[in-house]
Every structure is written in structure tokens, then in C-alpha cells.
Amino acid sequence: MSQTSPRTTTPPTGPDVVGSPSTRTPGERPGDPARVDVAHTVTVPAAPDVVFALLADVERWPLIFPPTVHARFLERAPDEGGPERLQLWATANGGVRTWTSRRLVDPVRRRISFGQDRPQSPVAAMGGEWIVSPADAGSEVVLTHTYAAVGDDAETLGWLEKAVDGNSRAELAALAEAAREKEAGLETAFTFRDSLHIESTAAEVYGFLDRAERWEQRLPHVARVRLTEDLPGVQILEMDTRTADGSSHTTQSVRICRASRSIHYKQLVTPALLRVHIGSWLLTEDDRGVTVVAEHTVVLETAAVAQVLGPDADVRQARAFVRDALGRNSSATLRQAKAFAEGTSGA
């Protein structure tokens, strides 16, 4: 996909997010870590029900919230609300963390409380609440957090304060923009898929997709690749991709890998035409081999359409351009994976 320059997933400009001063409460028993409480607030130009629906649909959070890489329900509440469990992967202070959380969803009061099941050391506790209320300009959203550090470690508390403040501000600003677009009926997000059946095993095909550090030798549209995997199954992939017009662009993605089943990813550095790009490689094995689906969901950066495609281009042309560019690359990857797994490629 040609572009004038890459962009990163910085939060959009919009309503000011107000953070309250944090308060610290001593632990209830000797030796318990102190509890830190903090709140962030934003006014959103959309109806409360619109805002609450965006917060309730966790699986679409990677399209809304810059820090969220991937999300999946483990147990989902019914439409009338109730308890649920989910797993999240998100960036924080330059790294990627994952955790499972319990939520209590209350659509009537428009509140969602949350808390991590088993916080990873050095985090001793992490929870909070989303509160959506009517306001003159649409809605007021309050995001609260309560957290604690193992042993009241000062360095950990500083890291947590920075992470909570940065992510809260990014999430609330992005929520306000997503709700504004939803209220206005703007459809800037769309999903498309390409698939291919391969006469091999899911493990063999997954091995090709997982070992992306070899793509520079295996895929003609990949000019450079750098892969790091500090946590098992969580990869950072930086790649230079050649385009049909001879130019190239750089992307950086976080990839969440489940062996022989799926790879879900989110681009942290995207082409200028895309505000958000998330995708998946999905593998389904049958008695004849494995079907591989390459799925893309993107949010267009409408302000960049004229800059990238020319002054007369519109959103419809941008959608077609993105569909062709991303589909061409993922289809090429599928064909190379097929050749590799079926033994017709020497790569």
C-alpha cells in the first residue's frame, strides 16, 4: 500500500480528558499493599446508549482503543447484563501484557465494573469501573482504576501510574471519537477475508505463518523483517512491504499466536490511509487438509484519502484500494504457505 508516510496508533485529537489526583489508602491489614484510586473523565458527543454499547462489545476494542491489541470473551454476559470473563492483550509503557478479567455489566445503570483475575507480579491488584451518564453535550464517561503494587514497591507504583494514566487518556479520547462517528452514522470500518484450502496439516501451515522472520526469503513482497518474541506466543513484527507501484512501506504489529489454530495481530505503525488495522490468520483442519482464512478489519483515515490517492478520490475508492492492496499481499502469503506446506516450494 503506497503512502506518503507511516502513521502510528496515537489517539485522535478530541475532547479533553480530565484526570483526578490519585488517592492512596493504606492496606487493611499489616503487610497489605496500599491501594491507589484514580479517575479520568471525558465528555462524549453521543447518546449514553451508543457509548455503553461500544464499551460492552469487548471484541471490537482493538478497533477503538489504541492500547488494546486483542480481546476475547471466555464467558459472555447475556443482553440483560451480568457477570462475564474475558482475556485482553494490550500495550503498556512500550511492552505487551495479557490478563484475564471479570466484569459485571449493568446496562440499566450503564456501569461496567472490572477486576483482573490473577494480576501478574509486580502488580498486586488492578480493577475499576466504566460509568456512562447523560450530559448536556451527550454523555459523560468516567473511568476509574484501583490498583496496588506488590510490597508497595515505589518503582512499580510509578510504572503503574504512568501506564494507567497514559492508557486511560488514550482510551477515553478514542472512545469519544468512535462514539461521535457511530452517532453520525459514519462507516469508516470494514472487514474482508481471503481463504485457501491446503492439503497439509494445520501444524505445518501454522509453522509457515508463525515463523515470520523467514518471510524475507519466502515472500516476494517482503523486503525486510524483524521479529522478536520475549513472551511465548506474543510477537513484535516489523516489516517493510513492497507495493505494486514499486514503493514500500513499514509496518509494526503485535501478534498473538495460538499454535496450529490462529494468529491475531494489530498494527502499531500503519500506512497513512489506515487509522487502525487488525487481522487474523485462522486455521481449520478437516479430513482433506486445512482451510486458512486471512481476515482484515480496518478503519480508514478519511482525512488522508486525498493526500494518498489524489484530490478527486473518495471513501469508496479508498475502500477498494485498501481491499486490493491488503488482499493481494495476504493472498500471496496464502499461496506461498500452500506451496511450502504441500512440498512444492524449496523455501
C-alpha positions as CSV (number, residue, x, y, z in Angstrom):
1,M,0.0,0.0,0.0
2,S,1.7,3.2,-1.1
3,Q,1.7,6.2,1.2
4,T,3.4,9.4,1.9
5,S,4.5,8.4,5.4
6,P,3.6,5.8,8.0
7,R,1.4,6.7,11.0
8,T,1.3,5.3,14.5
9,T,-1.8,4.4,16.5
10,T,-1.8,7.6,18.5
11,P,-5.1,8.6,19.9
12,P,-7.2,11.1,17.9
13,T,-7.5,14.7,19.0
14,G,-10.8,15.4,20.6
15,P,-12.4,16.3,23.9
16,D,-10.1,16.9,26.8
17,V,-9.7,14.0,29.2
18,V,-9.5,15.2,32.8
19,G,-7.6,13.1,35.3
20,S,-8.3,13.5,39.0
21,P,-5.4,13.4,41.5
22,S,-4.8,9.9,42.8
23,T,-5.5,9.0,46.4
24,R,-3.6,6.4,48.4
25,T,-5.3,4.2,51.1
26,P,-3.2,2.0,53.5
27,G,-3.7,-1.7,53.3
28,E,-6.5,-3.2,55.6
29,R,-4.0,-5.5,57.4
30,P,-0.4,-5.2,58.3
31,G,1.7,-6.1,55.3
32,D,-1.0,-5.5,52.7
33,P,0.0,-3.1,50.0
34,A,-1.6,0.4,49.8
35,R,-4.5,0.9,47.4
36,V,-4.3,3.7,44.8
37,D,-7.5,5.1,43.4
38,V,-7.7,7.4,40.3
39,A,-10.4,8.6,37.9
40,H,-10.4,10.0,34.4
41,T,-13.4,11.7,32.8
42,V,-14.4,12.8,29.3
43,T,-17.4,14.3,27.7
44,V,-18.6,12.3,24.6
45,P,-20.7,13.8,21.8
46,A,-23.0,10.8,21.6
47,A,-26.0,9.3,23.4
48,P,-25.3,7.2,26.5
49,D,-26.6,4.0,25.0
50,V,-24.3,4.4,22.0
51,V,-21.3,4.9,24.2
52,F,-22.3,2.0,26.5
53,A,-22.7,-0.4,23.6
54,L,-19.1,0.3,22.5
55,L,-17.8,-0.4,25.9
56,A,-19.8,-3.7,26.2
57,D,-18.5,-5.1,23.0
58,V,-15.0,-6.1,24.1
59,E,-14.1,-7.9,20.9
60,R,-14.2,-4.7,19.0
61,W,-12.0,-2.8,21.5
62,P,-8.9,-3.2,19.3
63,L,-10.6,-1.1,16.7
64,I,-11.4,1.6,19.2
65,F,-8.7,1.7,21.9
66,P,-5.1,2.2,20.8
67,P,-3.5,0.1,23.6
68,T,-5.8,-2.9,23.1
69,V,-4.2,-5.5,20.7
70,H,-6.7,-8.4,21.0
71,A,-9.6,-9.3,23.2
72,R,-11.8,-12.4,23.5
73,F,-14.7,-13.5,25.7
74,L,-14.2,-16.5,27.9
75,E,-17.7,-16.2,29.4
76,R,-20.1,-13.6,28.0
77,A,-23.0,-11.9,29.8
78,P,-26.5,-12.0,28.3
79,D,-28.1,-8.9,26.8
80,E,-29.7,-8.0,30.1
81,G,-26.3,-7.9,31.8
82,G,-24.5,-9.9,34.4
83,P,-21.0,-11.4,35.1
84,E,-18.5,-12.3,32.4
85,R,-14.9,-13.2,31.9
86,L,-12.5,-12.1,29.2
87,Q,-8.9,-12.1,28.2
88,L,-7.1,-9.0,27.0
89,W,-3.7,-8.2,25.4
90,A,-2.6,-4.6,25.5
91,T,0.5,-2.4,25.1
92,A,1.7,-0.5,28.2
93,N,4.9,1.6,28.5
94,G,6.4,0.0,25.4
95,G,5.6,-3.6,26.3
96,V,2.7,-6.0,25.8
97,R,0.8,-7.5,28.7
98,T,-2.0,-10.0,28.9
99,W,-4.5,-10.8,31.7
100,T,-7.9,-12.2,32.3
101,S,-10.6,-10.1,33.9
102,R,-14.0,-10.5,35.4
103,R,-16.6,-7.9,34.6
104,L,-20.1,-7.1,35.9
105,V,-22.2,-5.5,33.1
106,D,-25.2,-3.4,34.2
107,P,-26.9,-2.0,31.1
108,V,-29.7,-0.3,33.1
109,R,-27.3,1.8,35.2
110,R,-24.8,1.9,32.3
111,R,-21.9,0.7,34.5
112,I,-19.3,-2.0,33.9
113,S,-17.1,-2.9,36.8
114,F,-13.9,-5.0,36.2
115,G,-11.0,-6.6,38.0
116,Q,-8.1,-8.8,37.0
117,D,-8.4,-12.4,38.0
118,R,-4.8,-13.1,38.8
119,P,-2.6,-9.9,38.5
120,Q,0.9,-10.7,37.3
121,S,3.6,-9.7,39.7
122,P,4.7,-7.0,40.5
123,V,1.0,-5.9,40.1
124,A,-0.9,-6.9,43.3
125,A,-4.3,-5.7,42.2
126,M,-6.0,-4.0,39.3
127,G,-9.7,-3.1,38.9
128,G,-12.1,-0.3,38.2
129,E,-15.3,0.8,36.6
130,W,-16.7,2.4,33.5
131,I,-19.6,4.8,34.3
132,V,-21.7,6.4,31.5
133,S,-24.1,9.2,32.4
134,P,-26.2,11.6,30.3
135,A,-24.7,15.1,29.9
136,D,-25.7,18.3,28.1
137,A,-23.3,17.5,25.2
138,G,-24.2,13.9,25.0
139,S,-22.6,11.7,27.7
140,E,-20.1,11.9,30.5
141,V,-17.8,8.9,30.8
142,V,-15.8,8.2,34.0
143,L,-13.1,5.5,34.0
144,T,-11.9,4.6,37.5
145,H,-9.0,2.4,38.5
146,T,-7.9,0.9,41.8
147,Y,-4.5,-0.7,41.9
148,A,-1.7,-1.9,44.2
149,A,1.9,-3.0,43.8
150,V,3.5,-6.0,45.5
151,G,5.4,-4.8,48.5
152,D,4.4,-1.2,47.8
153,D,7.4,-1.0,45.5
154,A,7.9,2.6,44.5
155,E,9.3,1.8,41.1
156,T,6.3,-0.4,40.3
157,L,3.9,2.2,41.6
158,G,5.5,4.7,39.3
159,W,5.2,2.4,36.3
160,L,1.6,1.7,37.1
161,E,0.7,5.4,37.5
162,K,2.3,6.1,34.1
163,A,0.6,3.1,32.4
164,V,-2.9,3.8,33.9
165,D,-2.8,7.5,33.1
166,G,-1.5,7.1,29.6
167,N,-3.8,4.2,28.7
168,S,-6.9,5.9,30.3
169,R,-6.3,9.1,28.4
170,A,-5.8,7.3,25.1
171,E,-8.8,5.1,25.6
172,L,-11.2,7.9,26.6
173,A,-10.1,10.1,23.7
174,A,-10.5,7.2,21.2
175,L,-13.9,6.2,22.7
176,A,-15.1,9.8,22.2
177,E,-14.1,9.7,18.6
178,A,-15.6,6.3,17.9
179,A,-18.9,7.3,19.6
180,R,-19.0,10.5,17.6
181,E,-18.6,8.6,14.3
182,K,-21.2,6.0,15.4
183,E,-23.7,8.7,16.3
184,A,-23.1,10.4,13.0
185,G,-23.5,7.2,11.0
186,L,-20.0,7.3,9.6
187,E,-18.9,3.9,8.4
188,T,-15.1,4.0,8.3
189,A,-14.5,0.4,9.4
190,F,-15.0,-2.7,7.2
191,T,-13.9,-6.3,7.2
192,F,-12.9,-8.7,4.3
193,R,-11.5,-12.2,4.0
194,D,-9.5,-14.3,1.6
195,S,-9.2,-18.1,2.1
196,L,-7.4,-21.1,0.6
197,H,-7.5,-24.8,1.2
198,I,-4.2,-26.5,1.7
199,E,-3.5,-30.3,1.5
200,S,-1.4,-30.4,4.7
201,T,-1.7,-30.2,8.4
202,A,-2.6,-27.2,10.5
203,A,0.7,-27.5,12.3
204,E,2.7,-27.3,9.1
205,V,0.8,-24.3,7.8
206,Y,0.9,-22.6,11.1
207,G,4.7,-23.1,11.2
208,F,5.0,-21.0,8.0
209,L,2.8,-18.2,9.3
210,D,4.3,-18.2,12.8
211,R,8.0,-18.0,11.7
212,A,7.6,-14.6,10.1
213,E,11.3,-13.9,10.5
214,R,11.8,-16.1,7.4
215,W,9.3,-14.2,5.3
216,E,12.1,-12.0,3.7
217,Q,13.3,-15.2,2.0
218,R,9.9,-16.8,1.4
219,L,7.6,-13.9,0.3
220,P,8.4,-11.7,-2.7
221,H,6.5,-8.7,-1.3
222,V,8.5,-8.6,2.0
223,A,11.7,-6.5,1.7
224,R,12.8,-6.6,5.4
225,V,11.5,-8.2,8.5
226,R,12.4,-8.1,12.2
227,L,10.7,-10.4,14.7
228,T,11.0,-10.5,18.5
229,E,9.2,-12.8,20.9
230,D,10.0,-12.0,24.5
231,L,6.9,-13.8,25.8
232,P,5.8,-17.1,24.3
233,G,3.1,-16.5,21.7
234,V,3.4,-12.7,21.8
235,Q,5.4,-11.4,18.9
236,I,6.5,-7.9,17.7
237,L,6.8,-8.0,13.9
238,E,8.4,-5.1,12.0
239,M,8.2,-5.4,8.2
240,D,9.0,-3.4,5.0
241,T,6.5,-4.4,2.3
242,R,6.9,-3.8,-1.4
243,T,3.8,-2.4,-3.2
244,A,2.6,-2.8,-6.8
245,D,3.9,0.6,-7.8
246,G,7.4,-0.2,-6.7
247,S,7.4,1.7,-3.4
248,S,7.5,0.2,0.1
249,H,6.0,0.9,3.5
250,T,6.9,-0.1,7.0
251,T,4.5,-1.7,9.4
252,Q,4.9,-2.8,13.0
253,S,2.5,-5.3,14.6
254,V,1.8,-7.2,17.8
255,R,0.9,-10.8,17.0
256,I,-1.0,-13.1,19.5
257,C,-0.2,-16.7,18.4
258,R,-2.1,-19.9,19.4
259,A,-0.3,-22.9,18.0
260,S,-1.9,-24.5,15.0
261,R,-5.1,-22.5,15.5
262,S,-4.8,-18.8,14.9
263,I,-2.6,-15.7,14.8
264,H,-4.3,-12.4,15.7
265,Y,-2.5,-9.1,15.1
266,K,-2.8,-5.4,15.4
267,Q,-0.6,-2.9,13.5
268,L,1.0,-0.3,15.8
269,V,2.5,1.5,12.8
270,T,0.1,1.7,9.9
271,P,0.1,3.2,6.4
272,A,-1.2,6.7,6.3
273,L,-4.5,5.7,4.8
274,L,-5.4,3.5,7.8
275,R,-6.2,4.6,11.3
276,V,-6.5,1.0,12.5
277,H,-5.7,-2.3,11.0
278,I,-6.3,-5.6,12.8
279,G,-6.2,-9.1,11.3
280,S,-6.2,-12.8,11.8
281,W,-4.8,-16.0,10.3
282,L,-7.4,-18.6,11.1
283,L,-6.8,-22.4,10.6
284,T,-9.5,-25.1,10.4
285,E,-8.4,-28.6,9.8
286,D,-10.5,-31.3,8.1
287,D,-10.0,-34.7,6.7
288,R,-8.7,-33.3,3.4
289,G,-6.2,-30.8,4.9
290,V,-6.7,-27.3,6.4
291,T,-8.6,-24.2,5.3
292,V,-6.7,-21.0,6.1
293,V,-8.6,-17.6,6.3
294,A,-6.8,-14.3,6.2
295,E,-9.1,-11.8,7.8
296,H,-8.6,-8.0,7.8
297,T,-10.6,-5.3,9.6
298,V,-9.6,-1.7,9.0
299,V,-10.7,1.8,10.0
300,L,-10.0,4.3,7.2
301,E,-8.2,7.6,8.0
302,T,-10.6,9.6,5.9
303,A,-8.6,12.8,6.3
304,A,-5.7,11.2,4.4
305,V,-7.7,9.9,1.4
306,A,-7.0,13.0,-0.8
307,Q,-3.3,13.1,0.2
308,V,-2.7,9.4,-0.6
309,L,-5.0,8.8,-3.6
310,G,-5.3,12.3,-5.1
311,P,-7.7,15.3,-4.7
312,D,-10.6,13.6,-6.5
313,A,-10.6,10.3,-4.5
314,D,-13.4,9.5,-2.2
315,V,-14.0,7.0,0.6
316,R,-15.5,4.4,-1.8
317,Q,-12.2,4.4,-3.8
318,A,-10.2,4.3,-0.6
319,R,-12.0,1.1,0.5
320,A,-11.4,-0.5,-2.9
321,F,-7.7,0.5,-2.8
322,V,-7.2,-0.9,0.7
323,R,-9.1,-4.1,-0.2
324,D,-7.0,-4.7,-3.2
325,A,-3.6,-3.9,-1.6
326,L,-4.1,-5.9,1.6
327,G,-5.9,-8.7,-0.2
328,R,-3.1,-9.0,-2.7
329,N,-0.5,-9.4,0.0
330,S,-2.4,-11.9,2.1
331,S,-3.4,-14.0,-0.9
332,A,0.3,-14.1,-1.9
333,T,1.1,-15.3,1.6
334,L,-1.6,-18.0,1.4
335,R,-0.2,-19.2,-1.9
336,Q,3.3,-19.4,-0.6
337,A,2.1,-21.2,2.5
338,K,0.4,-23.7,0.3
339,A,3.5,-24.3,-1.7
340,F,5.6,-24.6,1.4
341,A,3.2,-27.0,3.3
342,E,2.5,-29.2,0.2
343,G,6.2,-29.5,-0.5
344,T,6.2,-27.7,-3.9
345,S,8.4,-24.9,-2.6
346,G,12.0,-25.1,-1.5
347,A,11.7,-22.2,0.9
